[in-house]
Amino acid sequence: MKALKGSIGQSVDQPDPKVRFYLFHGPDEAQSSALGDRLVTALKAAKHSIPSGSLRGDPALLADEAGAIDMFGGAKVLWIQPAGEEIVSAVEGLMDARATESPVVAIAGRLGKTSGLLRLADSHVLALSHISYELDARDAERLVADLARAEGLRPQSGVAARIAEGCANDRRMIAQELTKLALYLDASPTSPKDLGRDVLDALGTDMGGDFLGIADLALAGDVRSLGEALSRMDSSGKEAIPIIRSLQRRLLMLVPIRSRIDGGERLQAVMTSMGKSLFWKDKPMVEKMLAMWDSAGLARVSERTGTLERRLMRGDAPPAAEALGEELVAIARQARRR
């Protein structure tokens, strides 16, 4: 059944034990994932991922996994991401099963009105569906304020709006940004700190300039052009954090797309489905990077750049410009070998 407007928070924080299948879909996949994570937390469960492609060839697998008792006695949530029409038969089997031990969460992107998966989730009493819309500027600003409080940050006037804009209203990027700012200020719910414009200025929170272009050169393996761009950087290293965050922003775009391709979707079909959410001039570069990197490679890049950023913010890394240059060149060389 379709979740009533305004009730989804209660549905995941106080889950109905009768619900076997949760479908979180829509253009804001970050919100969908966050709702699924809240459900996992509420159930005090472990997340057990099932590739959607495996259910296409073996639809009975989902009901079998949902009905199995964990050998260690703990609760678990079966997690399918990305999900699409290929899991309809598996979900139908789940609904028809006599009993289940574990609920199933499916994270899907945009689903049309003719989607069999959506119709099934909307109509069945043992299922719950919710559509996640992209945040507008006002909602994003409120989200920044709410997440900041959870991190022990007190945004000063205008700061929440600036962070939302700098993160393009992207929920995952906002959450990551606030976590890093809390680390920088040594803030926590028990020891809150003021978050002012001076901190954003110092860390280059805004993502202007050609920082994304430099990040793209690394991910696309263009070592020569990357070297030329790095040579033009300010030697003080003040641009290092903005460039790293531009790289992370690109990774946040690439990872879910690459996951869909790994799940069996064709590259061109995925690119077409993105529509206007991807600037047309960026499409050739994005297609090139998707062809060069698999999900595991993107995950390693994300982990390494996150580590570098934390070291730079703590001041326990080599000079920022030098450390950034070495990392970007290493990424570019790895891309060329793939």
Kinemage of the C-alpha trace (Angstrom):
@kinemage 1
@onewidth
@group {chain A} dominant
@subgroup {mainchain}
@vectorlist {calphas} color= white
{ca met a 1} P 0.000 0.000 0.000
{ca lys a 2} L 1.065 3.569 -0.554
{ca ala a 3} L 2.322 5.408 2.532
{ca leu a 4} L 0.144 8.347 3.515
{ca lys a 5} L 1.744 11.777 3.159
{ca gly a 6} L 3.568 12.666 6.356
{ca ser a 7} L 3.354 9.142 7.802
{ca ile a 8} L 6.481 7.598 6.301
{ca gly a 9} L 8.681 8.616 9.247
{ca gln a 10} L 6.504 6.714 11.693
{ca ser a 11} L 6.269 3.768 9.284
{ca val a 12} L 10.043 3.247 9.270
{ca asp a 13} L 10.749 4.281 12.868
{ca gln a 14} L 7.921 2.121 14.254
{ca pro a 15} L 7.595 -0.566 11.574
{ca asp a 16} L 4.522 -2.764 11.289
{ca pro a 17} L 5.686 -6.393 11.673
{ca lys a 18} L 3.111 -7.445 9.063
{ca val a 19} L 4.848 -5.504 6.280
{ca arg a 20} L 7.100 -7.789 4.249
{ca phe a 21} L 8.163 -5.478 1.449
{ca tyr a 22} L 9.171 -1.816 1.444
{ca leu a 23} L 9.566 -0.014 -1.882
{ca phe a 24} L 11.295 3.367 -1.705
{ca his a 25} L 11.403 4.956 -5.149
{ca gly a 26} L 11.593 8.293 -6.906
{ca pro a 27} L 14.187 10.765 -8.145
{ca asp a 28} L 15.790 11.350 -4.728
{ca glu a 29} L 17.507 8.000 -4.218
{ca ala a 30} L 19.468 9.401 -1.283
{ca gln a 31} L 16.240 9.987 0.638
{ca ser a 32} L 15.010 6.518 -0.295
{ca ser a 33} L 18.226 4.966 1.037
{ca ala a 34} L 18.022 7.063 4.203
{ca leu a 35} L 14.474 5.810 4.874
{ca gly a 36} L 15.636 2.235 4.406
{ca asp a 37} L 18.521 2.825 6.809
{ca arg a 38} L 16.094 4.212 9.400
{ca leu a 39} L 14.058 1.024 9.118
{ca val a 40} L 17.164 -1.109 9.604
{ca thr a 41} L 18.062 0.929 12.697
{ca ala a 42} L 14.543 0.689 14.130
{ca leu a 43} L 14.590 -3.089 13.749
{ca lys a 44} L 18.106 -3.300 15.238
{ca ala a 45} L 18.925 -5.456 12.259
{ca ala a 46} L 21.816 -6.175 9.926
{ca lys a 47} L 21.575 -5.274 6.246
{ca his a 48} L 21.902 -8.219 3.877
{ca ser a 49} L 22.259 -7.197 0.214
{ca ile a 50} L 20.768 -9.244 -2.620
{ca pro a 51} L 21.696 -8.304 -6.214
{ca ser a 52} L 18.588 -7.676 -8.280
{ca gly a 53} L 20.141 -9.598 -11.161
{ca ser a 54} L 20.221 -12.799 -9.093
{ca leu a 55} L 16.446 -12.599 -8.619
{ca arg a 56} L 15.785 -12.429 -12.333
{ca gly a 57} L 17.066 -15.974 -12.816
{ca asp a 58} L 15.911 -17.319 -9.437
{ca pro a 59} L 12.731 -15.536 -8.255
{ca ala a 60} L 12.198 -18.023 -5.403
{ca leu a 61} L 15.460 -16.896 -3.792
{ca leu a 62} L 13.863 -13.816 -2.205
{ca ala a 63} L 11.127 -15.717 -0.353
{ca asp a 64} L 13.651 -18.357 0.712
{ca glu a 65} L 16.010 -15.722 2.143
{ca ala a 66} L 13.159 -13.849 3.828
{ca gly a 67} L 11.885 -17.049 5.434
{ca ala a 68} L 15.262 -18.263 6.670
{ca ile a 69} L 16.163 -17.852 10.338
{ca asp a 70} L 19.566 -16.239 10.897
{ca met a 71} L 22.013 -18.831 12.237
{ca phe a 72} L 23.225 -16.360 14.863
{ca gly a 73} L 19.728 -15.399 15.955
{ca gly a 74} L 19.965 -11.749 14.904
{ca ala a 75} L 17.453 -9.721 12.928
{ca lys a 76} L 18.213 -8.870 9.298
{ca val a 77} L 16.760 -6.769 6.497
{ca leu a 78} L 17.134 -7.947 2.901
{ca trp a 79} L 18.280 -5.014 0.775
{ca ile a 80} L 17.889 -4.716 -3.010
{ca gln a 81} L 19.522 -1.702 -4.679
{ca pro a 82} L 19.006 -0.800 -7.447
{ca ala a 83} L 15.619 -2.429 -7.941
{ca gly a 84} L 13.449 -2.540 -11.044
{ca glu a 85} L 10.949 -4.638 -12.967
{ca glu a 86} L 13.285 -7.624 -12.891
{ca ile a 87} L 12.294 -8.356 -9.255
{ca val a 88} L 8.493 -8.379 -9.739
{ca ser a 89} L 8.231 -12.177 -9.852
{ca ala a 90} L 10.424 -12.484 -6.773
{ca val a 91} L 8.287 -9.991 -4.828
{ca glu a 92} L 5.113 -11.809 -5.872
{ca gly a 93} L 6.623 -14.999 -4.442
{ca leu a 94} L 7.481 -13.125 -1.248
{ca met a 95} L 3.872 -11.945 -0.894
{ca asp a 96} L 2.561 -15.493 -1.433
{ca ala a 97} L 4.893 -17.103 1.111
{ca arg a 98} L 3.244 -18.609 4.187
{ca ala a 99} L 5.480 -16.697 6.583
{ca thr a 100} L 8.645 -14.622 6.599
{ca glu a 101} L 11.289 -13.785 9.179
{ca ser a 102} L 12.916 -10.759 7.520
{ca pro a 103} L 11.460 -7.756 5.677
{ca val a 104} L 12.735 -6.727 2.257
{ca val a 105} L 13.727 -3.180 1.259
{ca ala a 106} L 13.966 -2.246 -2.417
{ca ile a 107} L 15.514 1.060 -3.507
{ca ala a 108} L 14.407 2.128 -6.967
{ca gly a 109} L 14.818 5.292 -8.983
{ca arg a 110} L 12.029 6.769 -11.073
{ca leu a 111} L 9.197 4.304 -11.745
{ca gly a 112} L 6.520 4.997 -14.333
{ca lys a 113} L 2.799 4.628 -13.711
{ca thr a 114} L 2.823 1.388 -15.697
{ca ser a 115} L 5.522 -0.180 -13.491
{ca gly a 116} L 4.473 -3.639 -12.347
{ca leu a 117} L 6.678 -3.315 -9.265
{ca leu a 118} L 5.009 -0.060 -8.258
{ca arg a 119} L 1.491 -1.404 -8.834
{ca leu a 120} L 2.259 -4.455 -6.720
{ca ala a 121} L 3.704 -2.444 -3.830
{ca asp a 122} L 0.902 0.141 -3.937
{ca ser a 123} L -1.885 -2.405 -3.870
{ca his a 124} L -0.720 -5.199 -1.553
{ca val a 125} L -1.550 -5.083 2.172
{ca leu a 126} L 1.802 -6.678 3.049
{ca ala a 127} L 3.801 -4.014 1.194
{ca leu a 128} L 4.537 -0.323 1.712
{ca ser a 129} L 5.648 2.135 -0.961
{ca his a 130} L 6.865 5.714 -0.767
{ca ile a 131} L 8.061 8.143 -3.435
{ca ser a 132} L 11.026 10.388 -2.624
{ca tyr a 133} L 10.999 13.710 -4.442
{ca glu a 134} L 14.062 15.876 -4.946
{ca leu a 135} L 14.489 18.602 -2.368
{ca asp a 136} L 13.704 22.196 -3.235
{ca ala a 137} L 15.791 25.023 -1.782
{ca arg a 138} L 13.570 25.558 1.259
{ca asp a 139} L 13.357 21.865 2.141
{ca ala a 140} L 17.104 21.478 1.678
{ca glu a 141} L 17.770 24.372 4.039
{ca arg a 142} L 15.542 22.784 6.687
{ca leu a 143} L 17.341 19.473 6.176
{ca val a 144} L 20.708 21.159 6.753
{ca ala a 145} L 19.431 22.653 10.004
{ca asp a 146} L 18.061 19.298 11.217
{ca leu a 147} L 21.167 17.293 10.328
{ca ala a 148} L 23.423 19.998 11.759
{ca arg a 149} L 21.726 19.718 15.148
{ca ala a 150} L 22.276 15.961 15.108
{ca glu a 151} L 25.999 16.587 14.519
{ca gly a 152} L 26.230 19.180 17.297
{ca leu a 153} L 26.449 22.162 14.944
{ca arg a 154} L 24.637 25.490 15.326
{ca pro a 155} L 24.479 27.095 11.863
{ca gln a 156} L 24.567 30.873 11.960
{ca ser a 157} L 22.382 33.057 9.737
{ca gly a 158} L 22.683 32.188 6.049
{ca val a 159} L 24.945 29.184 6.606
{ca ala a 160} L 22.291 26.490 6.089
{ca ala a 161} L 21.243 27.996 2.764
{ca arg a 162} L 24.866 28.262 1.634
{ca ile a 163} L 25.596 24.615 2.455
{ca ala a 164} L 22.425 23.461 0.700
{ca glu a 165} L 23.304 25.441 -2.412
{ca gly a 166} L 26.928 24.302 -2.379
{ca cys a 167} L 25.755 20.669 -2.211
{ca ala a 168} L 23.175 21.183 -4.991
{ca asn a 169} L 20.437 20.198 -2.497
{ca asp a 170} L 21.823 16.640 -2.548
{ca arg a 171} L 20.906 14.853 0.696
{ca arg a 172} L 23.962 12.580 0.767
{ca met a 173} L 26.338 15.418 0.027
{ca ile a 174} L 24.763 17.578 2.745
{ca ala a 175} L 25.105 14.796 5.314
{ca gln a 176} L 28.744 14.177 4.382
{ca glu a 177} L 29.524 17.885 4.465
{ca leu a 178} L 28.073 18.332 7.949
{ca thr a 179} L 29.897 15.277 9.283
{ca lys a 180} L 33.193 16.734 8.080
{ca leu a 181} L 32.414 20.168 9.489
{ca ala a 182} L 31.619 18.595 12.851
{ca leu a 183} L 34.945 16.764 12.726
{ca tyr a 184} L 36.779 19.987 11.923
{ca leu a 185} L 35.114 21.879 14.797
{ca asp a 186} L 35.238 18.890 17.184
{ca ala a 187} L 31.486 19.263 17.622
{ca ser a 188} L 29.063 16.704 19.021
{ca pro a 189} L 25.508 16.705 20.415
{ca thr a 190} L 26.984 16.915 23.905
{ca ser a 191} L 29.469 19.627 22.912
{ca pro a 192} L 27.775 21.773 20.240
{ca lys a 193} L 29.718 24.395 18.291
{ca asp a 194} L 28.696 27.451 16.276
{ca leu a 195} L 29.034 27.047 12.520
{ca gly a 196} L 29.697 30.398 10.880
{ca arg a 197} L 30.572 31.692 7.445
{ca asp a 198} L 34.213 31.954 8.466
{ca val a 199} L 34.455 28.162 8.760
{ca leu a 200} L 32.901 27.665 5.329
{ca asp a 201} L 35.290 30.215 3.863
{ca ala a 202} L 38.273 28.486 5.459
{ca leu a 203} L 37.280 25.056 4.162
{ca gly a 204} L 36.016 26.102 0.748
{ca thr a 205} L 32.565 24.614 1.228
{ca asp a 206} L 31.194 26.248 -1.915
{ca met a 207} L 31.839 24.271 -5.065
{ca gly a 208} L 32.496 27.001 -7.563
{ca gly a 209} L 35.301 27.448 -10.045
{ca asp a 210} L 36.583 24.675 -12.268
{ca phe a 211} L 37.045 22.227 -9.426
{ca leu a 212} L 34.674 19.658 -10.935
{ca gly a 213} L 36.596 19.844 -14.196
{ca ile a 214} L 39.819 18.912 -12.415
{ca ala a 215} L 38.095 16.011 -10.660
{ca asp a 216} L 36.727 14.785 -13.991
{ca leu a 217} L 40.180 14.817 -15.570
{ca ala a 218} L 41.410 12.458 -12.868
{ca leu a 219} L 38.473 10.054 -13.138
{ca ala a 220} L 38.742 10.069 -16.944
{ca gly a 221} L 42.450 9.194 -16.846
{ca asp a 222} L 43.621 12.355 -18.666
{ca val a 223} L 47.025 12.547 -16.997
{ca arg a 224} L 48.464 15.248 -19.276
{ca ser a 225} L 45.555 17.695 -18.935
{ca leu a 226} L 45.372 16.973 -15.223
{ca gly a 227} L 49.046 17.838 -14.797
{ca glu a 228} L 48.527 21.133 -16.613
{ca ala a 229} L 45.513 21.968 -14.416
{ca leu a 230} L 47.395 21.134 -11.218
{ca ser a 231} L 50.304 23.358 -12.276
{ca arg a 232} L 47.891 26.301 -12.355
{ca met a 233} L 46.618 25.673 -8.833
{ca asp a 234} L 47.433 28.015 -5.959
{ca ser a 235} L 50.575 26.651 -4.291
{ca ser a 236} L 49.087 27.351 -0.856
{ca gly a 237} L 46.759 24.385 -1.281
{ca lys a 238} L 43.623 26.374 -0.404
{ca glu a 239} L 41.834 24.781 -3.364
{ca ala a 240} L 42.518 21.213 -2.203
{ca ile a 241} L 39.366 20.713 -0.135
{ca pro a 242} L 36.998 22.160 -2.779
{ca ile a 243} L 38.558 19.924 -5.444
{ca ile a 244} L 38.249 16.828 -3.245
{ca arg a 245} L 34.608 17.635 -2.569
{ca ser a 246} L 33.965 18.143 -6.260
{ca leu a 247} L 35.448 14.695 -6.825
{ca gln a 248} L 33.202 13.253 -4.126
{ca arg a 249} L 30.211 14.970 -5.685
{ca arg a 250} L 30.975 13.309 -9.018
{ca leu a 251} L 31.383 9.951 -7.275
{ca leu a 252} L 27.965 10.347 -5.665
{ca met a 253} L 26.549 10.655 -9.171
{ca leu a 254} L 28.539 7.787 -10.678
{ca val a 255} L 28.103 5.130 -7.982
{ca pro a 256} L 24.321 4.578 -8.234
{ca ile a 257} L 24.468 4.688 -12.042
{ca arg a 258} L 27.282 2.126 -12.114
{ca ser a 259} L 25.285 -0.064 -9.694
{ca arg a 260} L 22.358 -0.070 -12.110
{ca ile a 261} L 24.662 -1.129 -14.929
{ca asp a 262} L 26.158 -3.871 -12.747
{ca gly a 263} L 22.580 -4.996 -12.105
{ca gly a 264} L 22.067 -5.671 -15.809
{ca glu a 265} L 20.831 -2.359 -17.245
{ca arg a 266} L 22.417 -1.045 -20.438
{ca leu a 267} L 24.550 2.089 -20.191
{ca gln a 268} L 22.586 4.007 -22.821
{ca ala a 269} L 19.255 3.093 -21.219
{ca val a 270} L 20.460 4.351 -17.840
{ca met a 271} L 21.789 7.593 -19.336
{ca thr a 272} L 18.489 8.183 -21.139
{ca ser a 273} L 16.508 7.621 -17.942
{ca met a 274} L 18.449 10.396 -16.179
{ca gly a 275} L 16.906 12.988 -18.496
{ca lys a 276} L 17.529 16.577 -17.461
{ca ser a 277} L 19.091 15.606 -14.126
{ca leu a 278} L 22.429 15.427 -15.972
{ca phe a 279} L 23.653 18.477 -17.883
{ca trp a 280} L 23.898 17.533 -21.561
{ca lys a 281} L 27.485 18.770 -21.883
{ca asp a 282} L 28.533 16.408 -19.076
{ca lys a 283} L 27.060 13.255 -20.641
{ca pro a 284} L 30.046 12.273 -22.851
{ca met a 285} L 32.450 12.618 -19.920
{ca val a 286} L 30.141 10.706 -17.557
{ca glu a 287} L 29.737 7.896 -20.103
{ca lys a 288} L 33.515 7.688 -20.483
{ca met a 289} L 34.051 7.448 -16.724
{ca leu a 290} L 31.329 4.805 -16.322
{ca ala a 291} L 33.046 2.703 -18.983
{ca met a 292} L 36.415 3.044 -17.221
{ca trp a 293} L 35.359 2.310 -13.636
{ca asp a 294} L 33.427 -0.495 -11.985
{ca ser a 295} L 31.660 -0.221 -8.628
{ca ala a 296} L 34.593 -1.607 -6.668
{ca gly a 297} L 37.002 0.886 -8.218
{ca leu a 298} L 34.701 3.826 -7.493
{ca ala a 299} L 34.348 2.645 -3.890
{ca arg a 300} L 38.137 2.584 -3.473
{ca val a 301} L 38.480 6.097 -4.885
{ca ser a 302} L 35.761 7.334 -2.532
{ca glu a 303} L 37.472 5.756 0.463
{ca arg a 304} L 40.916 7.121 -0.421
{ca thr a 305} L 39.716 10.679 -1.082
{ca gly a 306} L 37.680 10.662 2.116
{ca thr a 307} L 40.776 9.634 4.069
{ca leu a 308} L 42.851 12.358 2.406
{ca glu a 309} L 40.249 14.997 3.160
{ca arg a 310} L 40.128 14.067 6.848
{ca arg a 311} L 43.943 14.202 7.022
{ca leu a 312} L 44.021 17.626 5.387
{ca met a 313} L 41.366 18.943 7.747
{ca arg a 314} L 43.283 17.642 10.750
{ca gly a 315} L 46.546 19.017 9.380
{ca asp a 316} L 48.446 15.712 9.604
{ca ala a 317} L 49.062 15.321 5.850
{ca pro a 318} L 51.896 16.643 3.632
{ca pro a 319} L 51.378 20.105 2.064
{ca ala a 320} L 47.816 20.151 0.709
{ca ala a 321} L 48.680 20.906 -2.919
{ca glu a 322} L 51.311 18.152 -2.991
{ca ala a 323} L 49.072 15.561 -1.307
{ca leu a 324} L 46.138 16.367 -3.588
{ca gly a 325} L 48.262 16.245 -6.728
{ca glu a 326} L 49.693 12.852 -5.857
{ca glu a 327} L 46.226 11.426 -5.192
{ca leu a 328} L 44.650 12.795 -8.369
{ca val a 329} L 47.508 11.580 -10.552
{ca ala a 330} L 47.253 8.138 -8.926
{ca ile a 331} L 43.504 8.072 -9.716
{ca ala a 332} L 44.156 9.107 -13.322
{ca arg a 333} L 46.808 6.431 -13.810
{ca gln a 334} L 44.519 3.792 -12.335
{ca ala a 335} L 41.723 4.886 -14.694
{ca arg a 336} L 44.031 4.402 -17.700
{ca arg a 337} L 44.829 0.848 -16.596
{ca arg a 338} L 41.200 -0.210 -16.318
